[in-house]
Amino acid sequence: MTPGTRSAVLGRRGGVDPNVAEQLGFTVHDVVRDLRRDVAAATLPLPIDSAEEAEASRERLLAQLDEHLLPRLAELSSPAVVVLAGSTGAGKSTLFNSLLREEVSEAGVLRPTTREPVVGVHPRDVDTLTPGPVTELARLVKHEGVPRGTALMDAPDLDSFLSENRSTAHQLLEAADLWLFVTTAARYGDALPWQALDRARERGASVAMVLNRVPKENLTTVRADLNSRMKERGMKDVPLFIVPDVGPHEGLLAPKLVEPIQRWLGLMAGPERSRTIILRTLKGALGALPEWVMGLVAAVEEQGTTAFDLRNAVNSVVPDEQLAARTAVLSGAAGEGTVAARFAELASTRHISRVTVRDGIARTTKRAGKNREAVLVGLREEVEATAVRALVAAGVRTEESLRAVLAGPGAPPAGETLLGADAAARAKERRTWGESHATEWSRLADDLVARMDGSATESTEPDAPARAAGARKAFGDTGLAALLLATALGNDDSARLVDRVLGETASEAIEELQGELADKVALAVAEEARSVQSALDVPALADDAAAPLRVRLAELRRLT
C-alpha cells in the first residue's frame, strides 16, 4: 500500500495520523489482513446456545473482509461500486435500465427476473475495476451512461426462491461501496428491507433508498411513514428517492422519473468525488469492525469458560473413581472367582501344590520344576485375563460416572458432546489399553523373580537365598512369577503355596505387584477421563484462544 493510499484510508481530518501508524509499524491493509487470518482461525467447537449466532456473525465478518474491505483497501482507485438491491418485483432492473437509458439488464414479469448480475462501467474506468466478486459474478457492460468513477450493478433478488441467486446478491452487497436499496410502496413495511438496511448499518456501508411505484394519492402519507421509520432506526440522513407509480408498462421509465437519482449519481462522478463515497464506506466499515470483533472475542471466551467448566466436571469424577478402583484391587477380590477355580483345577489334576519343603526350602528335581512351570502357564493366562478385566472395569465404571455428570440432570452445557457417539470404538480402545498394561504388570513379576536372588541376599533371614533358589527350581521362573501374580490378586491358595516355599522373602515382591496393579487401575480411570477431555484439548478452547483477536482489536481501535 502506498503512503498516499494509507493517508486516504486513515483520513486527513480526524482519526490517526498516518505518521503514527507508520511508527506503529503497520498499515490499515496489514491490520485488516491479519484480522481476516485470526477471524478465520477462531472456531467455536462447543455447541452451546450462543455458538450458532456467533458463527453466523463470524461468517458475515469474513464475507465483509473478503468481499469488500481487503479488495477495496488493495485498490482505492477502482470505481465506487453502487449495487441496486431489493426484493422480488421491486423494479430494480427497470430502474437500472432507465438510469442508463438502454435495455441492458433483462426485466420482465417472470420471477426471478434478474438471473444474471450485470455491472455497468464507463469505458474509461474498465481497466481500473479491481478483480473480485463484482468482476467474477457479474456480466460486465461498458456504457457511457455510467458516471465516471462508479460501477452500477443490478443484483439478483435478496429473497429469490433460488438459493444461488440469494447467495450471489448477498456477496455483491458485501462487495459494494454503496447500497442503493429498492423497495415499493406496497412492500417497504416488509421485514426484508429493514433486515438488509440493518445489515448495511452493521457493516458501516453507505446507503441510499429508492421507494418505487408510489401511488400519487398516497405519496405524502407513504413518504412521511417511511421517513419516520428510518429516523427511528437512526437512518435520518439516508438519501430517499421516490419514483411514482406509472401503472402497467414495458420498457424504460420516463427520464424525469429517474432524474433525481441520476443527478445524485452524477454528484459522485469523477475519481475524487467517488473516492469520497469509497472512503466514507471504508471508514464506516473499519469503525464497525471493533464491535464485530468484540462480539467474536466474547463468543470465543464463552467457549473457553464452558470448556473450563467441562474439565472441572470431568476432574470431579476422577478421585472417587480412582479410590474405588484401587480399593477393589487391594481388597483381593480379583483373586477369587476364575483365578481360584483355575488354581484348584491345576492343584487337583496336575498337583502343582505337591512340593516337598524341608527346613523351609523347596526340594525337587529340575525336571519336576519344568513340568510345574509348563502347567502354571494356564494360571498365568487366567491371572492376566483377570487383570485386563479389572482395568477395563475401572474404565467402564468411570465412563458411567462421567455420563451421569456430563449428560445427567444439572450437566454443564455441551457436556453430552464429549462422551462420543461410537461406544463400540471406545470399548475396543479401552480393552486394547487394558491388555497392554496387564502385560506390563505381568512382566514386572518376571523382573521380580529374576532379581529375587539378589533381594534374598540382602534379607535379614539367613536362609532367604536358599529359599529363593529352591522356589525358582521348584516352579521355574515363569511358574513362580505366575504364583506371585495370583497372590498379588488376592488368591488364598497361591498365597499359602508361596508362603510355604518363600515365607517372608516374597512379601516385598507381592506388595510391589499389588501396588503396581492398583496404580494401573487408577491410571485406567485417568485414561478414561483423558479420552473424554481430549475433545477439549484444541487451540480454540485454550485459555488464550481470544488473545490474537484482542491484539487485532487493539490495532483497530488505534485506527478508528
Disulfide bonds with the S-S distance in Angstrom:
none
